[in-house]
Amino acid sequence: MSVFPVLNPLPEIRQPWVPRGRGPRSLASVWRMFWRELAGAAVAVLALVQPAAFAKAQPEGTHRQAAILKPDPQRKLLTFVVAPDGTITAALERVPSSPGSQPAAGLLRVYAPERELIREIALPVYPEALSLFGDAGYLVAGSGKLLHVSQEGKVLREARILDLLGVNERMLRVEALRAANEDVRRDRSNGAQEIASLEEALKKLESGTPQTDRQKARIESTKRMLEQRRRQLREAPTAEELLESYVLDRTQSPSMSSDGKSILLTLNRYRQYEVIRLNGDFRNPRRILGDLEGCCGQMDVFLSRNMVFTAENTRFKVGVYDLQGKKQREFGEKHRDDNQGFGSCCNPMNVWVYPNGDVLTAESSIGNLKRFSPEGKLLGVIGRARIGGGCKHVAIGFDPSRDRYYVQYQDRNHICVLLLNEEAYPLIAAQVHEIAEGEGLMGRLSGEWSVEPRAQGKTPDQYDALFEGHFIQHEDWIAETMDRTQTFAIQPTHGVILDKKASSKNPAYKSFLRWVVTGFQGNTIQIELEEADGYVRVAGTLQKLSETALEFRIENLVWKLTKH
């Protein structure tokens, strides 16, 4: 009998477009990211997803999440690795970081396959990246260093990342300042073009006498946006103000991999990434890959059978290269409702390779694990980890002797454990029964419901104004999803249609989502509303108050629904 605890299935949902990279971002890139995600959430769902897409769920897979491993609720879980014998090593921060600084130390916690703590290893660096080093312990990258650490915790070898790059501090600052200047010039040019476009649009709007309130509202909305963009351009940081963050960014590593003979070290290169290959004795470093594009500080690599595998998440591709960096092949494409490809805004986020050469991929925001042949043919869906929305590091591991998978849930600092279905179901039997009861109630609630506006809710135009030109709070992003909803139509075939109100800037539209029950108690259903690719838009509780009244609660926000 396993000692794993039963999982609480309701994940934490994060806004999808908040950047999670460690390096600096330009205001223009943030602006583009915001509108891309906001437009994608509304337009792509409408264009690509039909109600019939929710007639059945995606294939469940061979494994199911049935447990979690939480190393320390008070410390940030950075990454983890799983050894061939099934032991799990988690890398955590040791000293909480202060605003604007990075902790100088971390620790490793090693767990047996059934999650008993075996030992703890104090580290002199902040462990950004972690890899097994054959049978010789661990490789740790962080705080500008690369370390070889024994299984007992002794530092056997170390090197400065600047030395691996072949530069000193002065050279690094010159390079970083050059990159900062290029980014500032590009951002100012883009900002000026955006302002010119807005000014031209405003001129056309004001050239005729506004005839309707809608036209007047468009003029006011354009004026607000124009002022915000002008203010952003005036207040944008200079290259000198960005310098320190660029210097820090250059020696940070989002991932690392080794087969015991060679080492691959991924390094931030301002807006892009590069991969350095060096020998097991830390000698002969050479750049084999550069100009790799990754979202939100993520670029995962894996070394296997003298081949380099990359999770090129912004391209929806797995890249395969030889040890000299020559591309051999690639596979993958963007799909919102097909398991052959990858969903959400940027995936796959992490990659791992089986001893026989098959490739395992993990998708952030969705949590899907998929197994592909070395040539890129989908061999099957493993399962889904409940990791919540947002671009994030989703480290993966596999215990071959127990056929057990692990996935990192970064927001909650724990590791999801996926067991074979026949092993998982006994552990979550009560949960499965609850979900079945909840699905039965959802079926009986099918029909069209009116959403009563909240007293403190905002109008569509107020949300448009709020979203223009700056980050919004998580609560506002959640609230906008429901505050603009006129009707909430529940379909027994797992579909929900949100009839969205128009604003002066955005037309009315219908958003088709899938409802998924994750828990049930009394008359209260825990549900997620997700897109066709599995991206969880919102998660909350739907409580039946009477035959004609529902209460929908998302975090601390509440809406009343009335049956038509």
N, C-alpha and C positions, 0 to 999 in steps of 0.2 A: 504493500500500500504506500503510495507516494505521500511524502510529508509536505507537498506543496499546498499553499493556501488557495482556496477558490478565488477567482478573480472578481473584482468589482468591475463590471463591464462598461460603465459610463465614462468615456474619455473626456479629457479637457480639450476644448476646441479653441484654436487660436486664429487670429486673423491671418489670411493666407498671404498677404502681400508685405508683411513687416519684414524687412531684411534682417537676417541673422548672421551675416558675415562679420568677421572680426575687423576687416579692413575698412577704410573710409569709402563712402559712397558720395557721388556728386548729387546735387539737388536735382539736376536734370534726369539722372538715372532713377532716382527715387520717384520723381514725377511720372516718368514713363512706366515704371513698375506698377504704380498705383492705378493708373488708368487702364493699363493692360489687364490687370487682375480684375478690376471692377467691371470693365467692359466684357471680359471673358466670362465672368460669372453670370452676367445677365444675358448677353447676346448668344454665346456659344451654347448655353443650355437650351435656349429657345430654338436655335437653328438646327441643332444636332440631335436633340433628345425628344422623343415622342412618348406619349403616355404608354404605348404598347411596350416600350423598352423596360417597363417595370413589371411585366407579367410574371417574371421569375427572377430570382436572385442570381448573382454570378456563381459559378461553380464553387462549392464549399472548399474543395481541396482535400488533401490526405491528412492534414493536421489541423488542430484547433487550439486556440489559446486557452489554457486552463489554469495558469498560475503566473505569478510574478516573482521576481527576485529584486528586492530593494536594498541595496548595500547600506545606505545611510540617508535617512530623510532630511538631515541637516546639511549634507554636503552635495555639491553638484557632481553628477555622474557625467564624465566626459566621453568615455568610450569603454569597450570591453573586447576581450578575445576569448575563444574557447579552444582548449588544447585537444589533441586527438583522444586523450584519455577521459574527456568529458569535464575536466575542471574548468571553472570560469574565473577569469581575472578581470576585475573591474578597476578602472582608473578614475580616481576622484580628486577633487581639489582638497587640500589639507587645511589651508588658511583661507577663510572667506575673503573675497576681493573687495576692496574699497572702490568707490566710484572713480572711474577714470584710470584705474590701475589694474594690473594683472597679478594674481597671487604668485608667489615665488616658489611654492612648494606644493606637492601632491602626495598621493599614496596609492598603493595597489592593495586590493583585497582579493584574496584567492579563496574560492569556494569549491567544495566537493560537488559532484553532479546533483546531489539532493540538497544543495544549498547550505550545508554547514560550513561555517567559516574555518578555513585551515590556517591561514596566516595573514599577516598584514605587513606591508613593506613601505617604509617611509622613503619618499623620493626628494632629492634636492631641487627638482624642477617641477614646473606645472605641466602635467602630462597631456599635451594637446593630441598626440597620436601615439598609438601603442601597437606593437606587433610581437608575435612569438618569434624567437630566433632559433629555429630548429629545436634541438634539445638543450640549448645552451642558455636558456633564460628568456629575457625580454629585450626588445628595443623600445626606447622611450624618446620621443621628441618633444621639446618644450623649453620655454625660457631661453630660446636662442641656442640650444644645445641638442646634441644627439648622444644618448647614453646606451651602453650595453650593461644590463643589470642581471645578475645571477638570480636563480630561483629563490635564493635565501636573502636577496636584497643588496648584495654587494655590487658597487659600481666597478665594473671590470675595464671599461674603456669609455672615453668620452671625446667629443669633438665639438668645436664651435661651428654653427651653421655658416657663419661668415667665412670661416676658413674653407669649408666645403664649397662655397660659392667663389672662393678666390678673391675676396674683397676685404678691405679693412673698414673701420667705422667711418673714416673720412670719405672713402670712395662710396660707401653705402649712402651717406647723406647727400652727396652730389647726385647720385642716381635717383634717390627718392625725391629730391627737390625738382629734378628735371621731369619726373613723372607727374609730380603734383602740379607743376606749371602747365604741362600739356593738358591735364584734366581740367584745370581752372580755365584755360583758354577755350577748350572745347565746350565746357559748361556755359561759359559766358556767351559764346557764339550761339549755342542752342537756345539759351535763354532769350537772347536778343531776337532771334528768329521767331520764337514763340510769342514774344511781346508784339512784334511787328504784325504777326498774323492776327492776334487778338485786336490790335488797334484797327486793322483793316476791317475785321468783322464788325467791330463796334461802329465804325464809320458807315458801313452799309446799313446796319440796323437803324442808325439815327438819321439816315438820309431821307426817310419817309416818315410821315406822321404815324406814330403807333396807333393802330385801330382797336387793339384788344388788350386786355389785361395780360394775356399770355405774351404778347410782343413786348410790352413794358417790362414784364418779369425777365424776359430774355436779355433785354438791355441792361437791367440792373445786375443780373447774374454775370454777364460778360464784363461789366465794370468791376465787379468784385474780384473776378478771376484776374483781370488785368492788373489791378492794384496789388494783389497777392504776388503775382509773378514779378512785378517791379520791385516789391519789397524783398523778395527772395534774392533777386539779383543784387540789390544794394547790400544785403546782409550776408551774402555768400562769403565763406572764408577764403582767405588768400592762400597762396601756395605755402608761404612761411607758416601760417597757422595750421596747415594740414601736415607739415613736415614730420612732426613726431609720430603721428599715427601712421604715416607711410613707412617710416623707419621700422616701427614695431611690426607692421603688417608683413614686411619683406621676409622676416625670419620665422614666421609662423607656419606650421605644417598641419593641414587638415587630415592627412592620412599617410600611412606608411605600410610597407609589406616586405617580407623577406622569406626566402626559402632556405636560409641558413648559410648560403654561399654569397648571394648578392642581396643588396638592400635597395629598395625603391623609396625615395623620400619625396613626397609632394610638397611644394612650397608655394605660398602666395607670391604672385608677381603683380602686385597692385590690382589691376582689373582682371587679370588672368592668372593662370597657374602653370607651373612647370614641374617636371619630374626629373629628379637627380638619381642616377644609379651609381652605387659605389660598392666596393668589395666588402666582404664580411669583416675585414680588419680595418674598415673605415678609410681605405686608401682608394686612389684613382677615381675621385668623384667626377662625373661628367653628365652634362645635361643631355637627356635623350628625347624629352618631349617638352614642348613649350607652346604658349599661346592656346592652352586649353581653356575652354569656357565652362564655368560652373556657376550655379545659382547659390546665393546666400552663404558664401563661405565654404561650400561643399565641393570636393573633387576627390572621389575615392579611387584608389588603385589597388590591384592585387597581382602578385607575382606567382606564377605557377607554370611548371614545365618549360622554363626559359621563355615564357611569354608574359606580356604585360597587358592586363585587362583594366580598362578605365570605364567609370560610370559617368559618361558625358551627358549630364542631366538636362542641359538646355537644348541638346540636340535629340534627346530621346533615343540615344544610342549607347550600346556597349562597344567600345573600341578595343581591338586586339592588335598588339604591336610586338615586334621582336625586341630583343635586348638592346638593339641599336636605335630603337625608336621608329623603325620602318613599319608602316601600317600593313597588316596582313589581311584584315577583314573588319567588318563592323556589322552589327545587326540591331534591329529595333526601329520602331516608329511610334508616332503619337496616335493613340486610340483612346476614345472615351468609353467605349463599350465592347472592346474586344481584348481578350486576355493575351493575344499574340503581341500586342504592343504595350505602351506605358501611358498612364493617365496623369491627371492633375496638370500643374503648370510646368513642372520640370522633373523628369524622372528618366531612368532609374537613379536613385540617390546613392545606393551602395551596391557593391558587387563582391562575390566570393566564388571560388572555384573548387569543385569537388576533385578528389584525387584522380578520377577517371577523365577529367577534362570538362565535364558538364559545368554550366555556369548558373549560379544562384543570384537573383536580383531582388532588391528590396525597394519599394516605392514609398517615399514620404507622403504625408497627407492622406494616404490610402492604407498603407500597411501590407500591401500584397507581397507575398513571396512567390516567385516563379522559377522554375527550373528549365533551362534551355540546353540543347545540345551544343557542342563546341562550334558548330556552324551557325547556330542561332535559331534552330527549330524549337518551338515551344514543346517541351516534354510533359508539362503538367503544372497545375497550380498547387503549391504546397499548402497555403492557407493565408490567413490574414491576421496581423497583429493589430490590436486596438491602440493606435498611437496618436489619434487626434490629427487635426489639420495643421498645415503650415510647413514651409520648407525647413528641413532639419536633418541633422545627422541621424541615420537609422542603422547603426552598426548591426551586423548580422553574424551569427555563429551557428555551427552545426556539430552535434555530438553523434558520430556515426554508429557507435555501438548501441546507443539507446534510441536512435532515430528521432532526435529531439532538436528543435530549432529555437534560436534566441534572437530577439529583436529589441533594440534600445528604444525606449520611450523617453525622449530627451526632456520634455516639459515636466514630467513627473519623476525624473531621476530613478526610473526603475527599468528592469529588463523583462520583456514579455517572454513567456515560455510556451512554445507550441508543441503539444504532444500528439502522437498518433490518435486518430479519432476514437479508436476503441479504448485507448487509455484515458483520453480526455473526458469522454461522456460520463463515466462513473463519478468523476470528480465534480462535474458541473451538472449532474442529473437534476438537482433541484432548480438550478438556473434555467435549464432547458425546459422544464415543466412550466416555470413562471413565464418564460418567453412565449410558449405555446398559448397559455391563457391570455397573455397580453395581445397576441395576434388575433385571437378570437374576439376580444373586445374591440380591437381596431376595426375588424371586419363589420361588427355591428354598428360602429360609428360612421360607416361610410355614408357619404352624402355631402351636401354643400353647407358650409357654415360661414356666417358673417363674422368678421373680426371687428370688435368694438374698439375704437381709438382710445388709447390711454390718455388720461388727462395731461400727463407730462410729455406725451409723445410729440414728435416733430412732423411737419408737413414734408412732402417730397421735395419742395423747393428749399426748405430749411436744411434737409440732408444734402442736397446738391451743393448748397453754399458751404456747409460744414466740411464737405469732402474736398473742396477745391484747394489744392496747393499745399496740404500739410497732412501729417498722419492723424488718423482719428483714433479715439479710444476703442478698445475692444467692445465695450458695452454699446457704444454708438453704432459700430458695425453690425452687431447682433440686432440691435433695435431696428435699424433700417430695414432689415430683412422682413420683419413683421409689421412695422408701423406703416409701410406702404401697401400692405396687403388688404384687399377688400374682401375677398372670399378665400376660404381654406377648404378646398374640395378633397375629401378623403376617398380613395378608391380601394376596394377590397383586394385588388391585385397589387398591393404595396405602392401605389402611386399617390402623390399629392400634387394638386395644381394650385399654385399661389397666383391669384389674379392681382397684379401689381398696378397701383395708381400711377397716373402720368404726372410729370412735373413740367415746368416750363422748358426744361432742357432735354428730358428723356421721355419718350412716349410710354404709354401703357403697354404692358406685355404680360404674358403668362409664363411662369417659371415651373417647369416640370421636375419634381424631385421624387426620390424614393424614400418611403418610410421604413425604418428598421427598428423593431422592438429589441431593446437590450435588457429589459427588466420589467417586472410587474409586481404590484402589491396592492391589494384592495381594489380600489377604482383608479389607481394611479399607474400610468404606463411610462416607463422610461423609453424615449424614442430618439432616433437620429434621423435627420433629413439629409440625404446625400445625393450627389449627382450621379450620373450613369456610370462614371468611372470609379465610383466609391468614395469620392472626396466628400467628407462630412462638412456640410455647410453649418448646421446648428445641431445641438443636442440639448434635450431638456425633458420635462415631464408633461404629460397630457392627462389631466384629471377629469373624470366624468362627474359632474355635479348633479345632473339630472338627464332626462332623455333629450332635453333640448338645450343644455348648457354644458360647456367645457371650459376648463382653465388650462392655458398653455403657459408654462413657466420655463424660461431660459435664464439660468443663473438667477439674478435677483429681479428680473423683469417678468411681468405677468400680463397676459392678454386674456380677455373673455371672448368666447366664441358662442354664437347662438345659431341653432339649427334653422334652416330655411323651411 
